[in-house]
Amino acid sequence: MTTEAVAPLLVIRGLRIEGRAEESWHEIVCGVDLTLHRGEVLGLIGESGAGKSTVGLAAMGFARDGCRISGGSIEFDGIDLRAASRSVRRGLRGKRIAYVAQSAAASFNPAHRLLDQYCEAPLIHGVMGRAEAEHDAVDLYRRMQLPDPDEIGFRYPHQVSGGQLQRAMTAMAMACRPDLIVFDEPTTALDVTTQIEVLSAIRDIVDQFGTAAIYITHDLAVVAQMADRIKVLLRGEEVEEADTRTMLAAPREAYTKSLWAVRSYQRDERPPPPDAETPVVEMRGVTAGYGSLDVLHDVGFRVHRGRTVAVVGESGSGKSTAARVITGLLPPSAGEVLLDGVALPPDYRRRARTQLREIQMIYQMADTALNPKHRIREIVGRPMAFYLGLRGRALEARVRDLLALIELEPDEFIDRLPSELSGGQKQRIGIARALAAEPRLVICDEVTSALDQLVAEGILRLLDRLQTELDLAYMFITHDLATVRAIADEVVVMKEGRVVEQGPKSAMFRPPHDPYTELLLSSVPEMDPDWLDRLLSERASGVGGATDAPAARP
């Protein structure tokens, strides 16, 4: 029986949503229609600010702070969510409609263990008892390929990596086996190898339980693997909608075609630095960890001025831990970090202000990196006041210059709060804040992971231009190998806290590779709806590296 022959699970007609800026309201979603059947996956795509997440939340009858649903109808399984009482909507959320947020770090309660937070929804909604919920959690943790599934639930959110936390949240959303799950960029924080496991697990849940899903993403290769149909949004308006294969093969609208274009930017190859040149920053034989657990083991690499070193590897491989050591947030138990050939104090509290200024960081999770109570002028202006002594008009002018540099209109954004920005806009503010100190090394921790393809390319071009003009050194932590191709001069591959391969980018993408590097390269999604099935089949038969991946769909 086709989906058209049965009543749809979700019907949205003429959806209009307004957002508040200062004292006035303006429309941010403009008459969107959406129909979804049980077991069907609809992909919502579009650039940052298109309204994807806003529409996804509206499917739950919810509007975030500063927004209101001003028109249209939302009907879930015959229930009018706009007319329904608050208690009815609360009874549906978490039980029959679940949500997987883009930023897991901002979504978990830091004071409670993962297992307690998993069990909360099944207990509140009376789906299962505590013992059954705990057993179910371990089962889903195992299916999400989380390490030590029997014990990881007893950790607090800060004790797991960003990618592991994202998988734990995906498992938590599935706890009540809902009829509809809204996935809001669920693999944004994941490395390519982990992403495959999570995508496969999500598809299995949808197939086995007939769960419908709205899959929000800016990663076109990912949506090609997940969605039955794709809807394209631009500035809150529908551009076009079609089944996935039709959309990939023959998009009608020029905007959709621009999204489909493979990222074109790739910086010209730069000559290696002279052998005698002192690197801006060097790690030598660094071992570091948390408590008695070592996370880094004898790690060493160099970052020279005017060059970009990309550090790649799976979630939990030690990439961000290496950055914490360089910035002095995590003193190593062995080894040292040198700035211009001089050893830095291992603890940032013992470093001089000039040493602190020289190394700045752009964080992965913009949602948690920006103070929600401070306006943009304060967030960007504070490093200038602290490190450069700017005050008054000079400070105001420099803040405006930086906002223009990251392509945000100063008059429009300077007095906004972070909650009034899209995910991509928040990340741009993080970049401006790092540049405000006028550093020599900028550590970019997954800075484009939350951005759509078009915006990400603009950010990479911006960073490249700034590097050329200011002779900046970049340490670029990423799991996106397209980003590595675009911007890196040298590549450091890490696994389980060790460097398994490093060298010029040209060598990284030319065989022969270390087996782990080969696994990373083979795990990059392709714009082919059959790619994931083909890869899982190859790996199940022992071709192409990993053999423990779930089987492809029949």
N, C-alpha and C positions, 0 to 999 in steps of 0.2 A: 504494500500500500504506500503511495507517495505521501510526502508530508502535506501536500495541498489537499488531500482527501480527509484529513483530520483537523480538528480545531487547533489553532496555534496556541502555544503556551504563553507567549508575550506579544501584545499588539500595542504599539505606540503610534499615535496619529497626531500630526500637527504640533509636535512638542516645541514649546517656546520657553526659554529660560533666560532670566535677566541677572546681571551681576551689578553690584553696587560699587561705584567709584565716588568717594567722598559722599556727597549728599544726593547724587542722582543715580538712576538706574539705566542701564543700557543692555540691549539684547545680545546674548552671547551664543544662544542656540535658536535658530530661526526656522521653525516649522519642519522639524525632522520626523520622518515616518520610519517605522521599524517593525518587522514581523519575524518571529522566531518560533520554530517548532521544536518539540522534544527531540533530543539527540542531535540537534543541528548546531553547528558552530558558525557564528557570524563574525567576521573580522572587521573591526573599525580601524581605519587608518587615516592618516593626515598629519600635517606638520604640527609642531608645538603650538598650542593655543587654538587648535581646530575645533575643540569641544568634545573630543573623544571620551575623556574621563567624565566630563559633566553629563553626557548622554548615558554612559554606563551606570553612574550613580542614580540617575533618574529612573532607570529600569527597576530600581529598588524602591521607587517612590521617595527618593532622598535628594536633597539639594544641600551642598556644603555651605558653610558660613559665608555670608556675603552674596549668596545666590538665592533665587526663588523661582519656582516653576510658575510661569505666568499664563500658560495656555496649552491646549491640547489635552489628550487623554492617554493614560497609562493603564493597561489592563493586563493583569497577570493571572492566568488560569481562571478567567471569569471574574476576578476581583478588581474593582476600580480602585487603584492605589491612591489616586488623588482624593477620592471621596471617603476612603476607608479611615477608620479611627486610628489614632496613634498606637493603641494596643494591638490592633490587627496587623499593622505594618511591622511592629516589633516582633510579633509572633512569627512572621514570615522570614524576617532577616536572620540569617544564621542557620535557620532550619531548612527552609525551602528555597531561599535565595541567599547565596553566599558571595563574598567579595574578596578578591586577592589583590591587595594594594601594590602599587609600584615600589614603595619604600618600606621594606619589612622593618628596618631599624626604627622607623617612626611609628610603626603600627603595634609593636609588641609593648607590653607593660614591662619596664626594666626591673621591677621589683618582684616579679613572679617567674617561676620556672616554666620552660616551654611546655612540659607535660600538663601542668595545672591550667595553662591557657588553652591547650588543646581540649581538655575535658570540660571546659566551662560551658560551651554551647550544647553538647549532648546532654549534660546534666540539667541545664536551665530549661531546655525544651522537652525533657523527659524521653529522649530517644534511647538512652541506655544508662546503666548504672556506672559507678566510678570504675570498678574493676574491668568491666567490659570496655569502657572508653580507653583505659590505659592500654589494654591489650590491642585494641584497634589502632591506637596511636603508634605503637611499636610496629605494627604491620604496615601502616602507611609510611612511616619513617623509612622502613626498609625498602619499600617500593619507590620512594623518592631518592634512593641511593644515598641516604645520610650515613655518615660514619657512626659505628657503634650504636645502632638503632635502639638497643635495649637500654642504653644509659644516657643517650644524648638529651632525652626529655628532662633529665634532672639538672641540666645546665640552665643558667640564666642567659637572656638574649646577648649580653655583651661577651659571653664566653664562646660564641661560635662565629664563624666568618659570615660576611654579608650574603654570600651565595647559599650557605647552609641555612641561614635564617629565612631566606626567601623560600627555600624548599619546605621548611617547617611551617611557614604560613600557608603554603599551598595545601599541605596535608591537613592543616587545621580547618581550612575552608571546606574540605571534603568530609569532615567528621560526621555530619548529619546526612550525608548523601543527598544533597539538595537537588531540586529540579532544575535550577538555573545557577550558574556560577559566572560572575563578572570577573574576568582576568584582566587586570590593568597593568600591562607590561610585566607579566610574572617572571620573565627570564632576563630582564634588563641587567640584573646584578650577577648573572651567572656566566661562567666561562663556557666555551663552546662544547667541551666534552660533557660537562654537567647538564648543559642546556638540552642535549639530546636525550638524556635520561628523563628529565622533567617533562619535556614535550611528549615523549612516548608514554609516560605515566598519566599525563593529563588526557591524552587521547584514549588510553585504556579505560579510564574512569568514565569518560563521555560515552564510549561504546558499550561498556558493560552495564551501566546504570541508566542509559537513555537520557543522560543529563544534557540539557541545552547550555550553551555557553556564548557569551559575548567576549571576544578576544581582542583587546585593545593593544595596539603595538605600532611602533614606527619601523620595525624590522620587517621589510617586505618578504625576505626569504623565509622568515619564521611563519608569517601569516599564510604563506603559500603551503606550508605543511599542515596547518591547523584548521583552516577555515573551509567550509562548504561554499559560503558566499562572502563577498567583500563589499563593504560600503565605504566610500571615500568622502571625507568631510574637509571643508576649507572654511575657516572663520565662521563656524557654526552652521554652515549650510551644506546640504547634500550636493555632491558633485556628480557621482554616478554609483550604480550598484549592479553587480552581476555575479554569476557563479565564478568560482576561483579560476578555473581553467580559461574561461572566456576573458576574464579581466586580465589575466597574465598575458594571454595571446594577443588580445586586441582591445586595449583600453580606448574608449572613445574620446575622452576629454584631454586637452593639452596638459592640464595640471596633473592628471593621473599619469600621463606619459612621462612627465618630469620626475614623478616619484619613482617610476619604474626604471629610470635610467640608472645604470650601475655607477657607483661613486667614481667620478672621473678624476678627482684630484690626486696627483702623485708628485711630490716634490722632486726636483732634480737631485740626482746623486751628488753628494758633496765629497770632496777629497778627504782622506783621513788626516787627523791632526799630526803635526810633526812629532817624532818620537821624543824629542826633548821637552815638549810642552807639558807643563804641569796641569793636571786636570783640576777643574773647579772643585769637584768632590770625588773622593775615592773611598770605597769600603775595602778594608783589608782583613781577611780572615775572621769575619764577624760571626760569632755564635751568640744567639739571644733567644729569649723565650719568656714565658709567663710562669712564675713560681718555679717548680722543679721540672717543668716541661720545656725542652728546647724546641723552638720553632725554626730557627735559622741555624745552619751548620756550615761553618767555614765559608761564608759567602764573601765574594769579592768582585767588584767591577768599578769602572771609572766613567765619569761624565765630564766631557770637555766643553769649553765655552763654544757657543754657536752650534752645538750638536745635540741631537736627541737620542737617548738610549731608551728603547722600549723594553720593559720588563713584563714578560708574559708567562702564563701558567694557570693551572686550575685553581679554583677556589680553595683556599687553605694552603697554597703552595709557599706562602711567605712573602708575597709581593708587597702587600701593605705593611707587613711587619718590618721589612727592610726600610721602607720609608719612615716608619716611626723611629727606627734607630738613627737614621740620618738626621732627622729633625730634633733628636734628643729626647723624644717622648718615652723611649724605651732604651735605657742604658744596656749595652751588650755585656755578656759575661766574659767574652773573649774577643780580641780584635779591636780595631779602631776605625774611626771615620776622620778623614783629613779634608780640610778646606784650604785650597791653594797650597797643599803640601804640608800644612801644619795641623797636628792632631787637635780635634775639637774636644772640649769637655764632654763626656758621655751623657750627662744630664743637662737638659736645656736650662735649668735654673742656675747653672754655673757658667753659662755662656754670656759673653758680652752682648750688649744690644746690637752692635754692628754685626756680630756673628749671627744673631737671630734674624736680622733683616736680610742677610744674604741668601737664606734658604726659606722659601715660602711654599705653601702647599694648597692645592685645590682639591677639595675632598669629594669622595664618591657620592655621598648622600647629601645633596643640597638641602633636602628637607630638614635634616638634623644639624647641618653645619651653620645655618643662619639663625641668629637670635630672632624668635618670632615677635618680640616686643619692640625691636628697633626698626626704624625706617631705613631705607636704602642709603640716604645721605650719611647716617651714622655708621652703618655696616661698612661702607666703602671708605668713609672718611677717617675712621678710627686708626687704621695703620699709618695713614699719612701724618696724623697728629702725633702718634706715638714714636714713629721712627724718624720722620722728617721734620717734625716741629711746625707743621703748617697750621695756620689758624685763620679764622675769619674769611675774607673774600678770597684769599689765595686757596684755602681749603675747598671752599665752595666751587671755585673755578676748576680745580683739579678733579673733583668728583664728577662734575659735568663732562669734563674732557674724557674721563674713563668710561662713563656711560655711553657717550657717543662712540667711543672706540669699540665697545662690544655691541654696538648697533641697537641700543635702547635709547629712545628719545628722552633726554634729560628732564624736560618739563613734565613729561607724562609719568616718569618712574621714580624720580628722586625722593618723593615723599610717600611712596607706597610702602606697605608692610610686606614681608615675604608671603603671607597668606593670600595676597592679591596678585601673585605672579604664577605663571605656569611653571611646570617642572624645568623646561628649557630656559626660561627667563631666570629662575633661581640659580641655575648652574652658571649662567653668564655673570651674575652678580658675584658668585664665588670666584670666578676668574678675575673680575675687576678688583676684588679685595686682595687677591694675591699679588697682582701687579701694582697695587697702590704703594707697597713698601719698596718698590724699585729693586727687586732681588736680582741675584746673579744665577741662582738655580731655582727653578720652579718644578715641584713634584706634582705631576698631574695624575691623580688617582681616579681612573675611569671617568674622565671629565666629559666624554661624549656619550657615555652609556645611556643617559636619560634623554638624549636629543634625537629628534627625527633625522633622517638621512640628509635632507637639504640643510638644516640648521647645523648639523655636525660638520658637514663639509665647510660651511662658513666659519665655524669656530677653528677648524684645523688651519684654514687659510689665514685667519687672524693670528693664531699662535705662531705660524710660520713667519708671517710678516714681522711680528714683534721680535721674534728670535733674531731675524736678520738685522733689524734696526738697532736692537739693544744688545746684541751679542749674548743672548740668554742661553743658558744650558737647561735642557729639559730631561727629567726622568719621567717617562710616560708609562704608567702602570695601566695595562689594558688586557682584556681577553678578546678584543676585536682585531683579528688579523688584517682586516681591511684598513683599519687605522694604522697598524704597523707598516703596511705597504705604503700608505700615504705619507707618513711623516717621519719614520725612524731613519736614523743613520746606522745605528748598531742595535742588536737584539740580544737580550739576556733571557734564556729560557730557564724557568725554575720549576722544580717538582719536589714536594715534601721538604721544603726548606733548603734545598741544595741547587746550585747552578749546574744544569746538565749540559748546556751548550750556550756559547756566546760567540759573537762575531759580527761582521758587517751584514747589513740587511740583505745584500745580494747573495751572500752565502746561505742565509737562513732559508730563502725560498728556492734554493737550487739543491737538488739531491746530490749525494746521499745525506740523509738526516739521521739524527739520533731517533730511535724508535718512538720516544715520547713526543718529540717535535713532529714526527710524521703523523702521530695520532691527533695532535692539535690541528695540523693543516687539513687532515681529512674530515675534521668535524665541523668545518665552516659551512653553514647552510647555503644552499644554492636556490636560485629562483626557478625551481622545478617542483611541482606538487608531489612528484614521486621520489624525490631525493631521500627523504627520511626513511621511507619503506625500503628503498634500495640499500641504503647504508646499514640499516638494522639487519637486513637479510645477509649482507656480506659479512658483518661482524658475527652473526650467529653461526655462520659457516666457517669462521676463522679467517676471513679475508679482511685485510685493512686494519688490523690491530686488535681492539677490544673484542672479547668474545662473550662478555657477560651482559651485554645490552639486551633489553627486552626484544622479543620477536616482533617482526613487522606484522601489520594487519594483513589478514588473508585477502 
